[in-house]
Amino acid sequence: MTDGLPGRARVVIIGGGVIGASVAYHLAALGWTDLLLLEQGQLSCGTTWHAAGLVGQLRATESGTRLVQYSKIGRASCRERV
């Protein structure tokens, strides 16, 4: 271990924005325990912070629209669990 970081992890997620945090959350909910989330500053302080409130639900593709709709439901569910 160097600088407080483990020498290895099953999953390394780079970026603690909305997507990185969501991936970590969902993997942990599935029982994965060997996860490492790397963020250079504070969680959601980068691009996610700059786009706050600008997440429209309509996207160019149906799958993109469904992903945004799911993330909205997921945020509410996450708040209830915390």
ChimeraX attribute file (.defattr): number of C-alpha atoms within 10 A of each C-alpha:
attribute: neighborCount
match mode: 1-to-1
recipient: residues
	/A:1	7
	/A:2	6
	/A:3	5
	/A:4	6
	/A:5	10
	/A:6	10
	/A:7	7
	/A:8	11
	/A:9	13
	/A:10	9
	/A:11	14
	/A:12	14
	/A:13	16
	/A:14	14
	/A:15	20
	/A:16	23
	/A:17	18
	/A:18	17
	/A:19	15
	/A:20	18
	/A:21	19
	/A:22	16
	/A:23	15
	/A:24	20
	/A:25	15
	/A:26	12
	/A:27	15
	/A:28	13
	/A:29	10
	/A:30	9
	/A:31	9
	/A:32	13
	/A:33	13
	/A:34	13
	/A:35	16
	/A:36	16
	/A:37	16
	/A:38	15
	/A:39	17
	/A:40	10
	/A:41	10
	/A:42	10
	/A:43	17
	/A:44	18
	/A:45	15
	/A:46	16
	/A:47	12
	/A:48	16
	/A:49	12
	/A:50	10
	/A:51	9
	/A:52	9
	/A:53	8
	/A:54	8
	/A:55	11
	/A:56	9
	/A:57	14
	/A:58	12
	/A:59	13
	/A:60	7
	/A:61	8
	/A:62	9
	/A:63	10
	/A:64	13
	/A:65	15
	/A:66	14
	/A:67	13
	/A:68	16
	/A:69	14
	/A:70	12
	/A:71	16
	/A:72	13
	/A:73	11
	/A:74	14
	/A:75	12
	/A:76	10
	/A:77	11
	/A:78	11
	/A:79	8
	/A:80	8
	/A:81	6
	/A:82	5
